Amino acid sequence: MSGLMIAAPSSGSGKTTVTLGLLRALTRRGFPIAPGKAG
């Protein structure tokens, strides 16, 4: 199993937008996705 973490030093930097776009692109290509939130 492999993973990817999206992180930034401050809030309001666009992490959610980047994450949602990435999840959508990967699911459209057939990758099995299991998003989660830490913290």
ABEGO torsion letter per residue (X at the ends): XBBBBBBBABBGAGAAAAAAAAAAAAAAAGBBBBBBBBX
